[in-house]
Amino acid sequence: MRRWKLPYAEHPWVELSENQLLSPIKRTVVTGIAMVDSGEVYASFFRKVRDGSERGSAGLFRLKKKDGEQACWVPVTGTLGRGGDQNGFDELEGTDGKNLVYSRFGEHYWFFSAAPR
C-alpha cells in the first residue's frame, strides 16, 4: 500500500483559500473511489454550483502518479458532463477485478467496463 500527496491547486475543480478548500458558490464532493487489480486508482467527483440554478458537473478521474510523492487527478475521456444528463456518467460504484463498476444518470442498474488507461 502506498500514499501520494494530492496538490489541491492542480485539480481542475478545486478552489484554494489559505490552508483549506473553500468555495462560497461551488462544492466538489468525491462520489466514489476504487482501485483495480492493476493498482490504478479511480475516483468520481460531482461539482455543484450553489447559485440557485441546480447546475452541476460529474466526471471520472484516474490518479496519475508523478515522480516523488505527488500525484494528480486526470479526467477520463468521455465521462465529464453536466450532472443529471440522461445516460451521462453519474458515479463510480466500485470494481470487479480489472473492471470499473459505475452508474449513469436516469438508469437503474450498474455498468461494467475495463478501466481506461
N, C-alpha and C positions, 0 to 999 in steps of 0.2 A: 504494500500500500504506500502511495506517495501523496504529498500535498504540494500544491502550487499556489503562489500568491497571484491574485487577480487584480490588476490595477484598475481602480474604479473609473478613471478618466478614459480608458481605452474602449469601454463598452459603448456602443452607439446609442443606447437608450438611457444611459446614466448621467445624471447631473450632479456635480460635486459641489458641496458647500463646506468648507473647512475640513473637519475630520469625519463628517458623516454624509451619507446620501440624503440629500434634501431636495425636494422638488415641490413647490407650492401648488402647481397645477397638473403635474404628471406623477403617475405612480407606476412603477415597474415591479412585478412580482414573478417569482420563479414558480411555474405551474407543474413542472416535472423535471426530474434529473435521473439519469441512468448510465450504467457502464455496460458495454457489450463485452463478449468473451475476449475480444482482441485487446481490451484495456482502454479503448477510446471512450470518452465521456461526452454525453449529450445533455442538453437542458432545453426546456421550453420556457419562454417568457411571455408575459402578457403586459402590455403597457396601456394604461387607461389615462385619458386626458380628462381631468376633473374641471370642466368648464360648463357643465350642464348639458353638453351635447351627446354624452354617452359614446363618444368616439374611442376607439381602441385599436391596438395592433397586436398580432400574435405571431410567433415565429419559433423555429427550431434552430439551435446553435450547437456547434461542435467545439470542444475545448482544444485549442491549438497550443501545444507545448512549445515554449521558446527555450533558448539557451538559459541555463541557470535555473532559478526558482520561479520565474514568471511565466504566465500563460495568458491567453486571451480567448474570448468567445468569437467564433467565426460563423456568420449566418449560413444555413444550409439552403442552397438554391431551390426555389420553388415553394418554400414554406412560409415566407414572410407575406403578411397580408392584413387586411382590416379584420378586426375581431368581429365574429358573428356572421361573416360572409358564408352563405350556403356552400357546403362541401369544402370550405377552406380549412387549413390546418388549425386545430384547436390546441391540443396539448399532448405532451409526451406522457404516456402511462407507465412505461417500463421497458423491459427487454425480454426476449425469449431466445437466449443463447446469443447468436450473432445478429438477430433481427430486432428492430425497434418496434415497439407497440405504441400506437398513437391514436388519437381520436380526431374527428373532423366536426366542424360546426353543423348542426342540423342532422347528424347521423346518430343512430342509437346502437352502434357496435364499434369494435376496435379494428384497426388495420395493422397488418404486419408487413414490414419492409426491411430489406437488407440495409444496414447502416451505410449512409453515403460516405465517401472518402474524400 
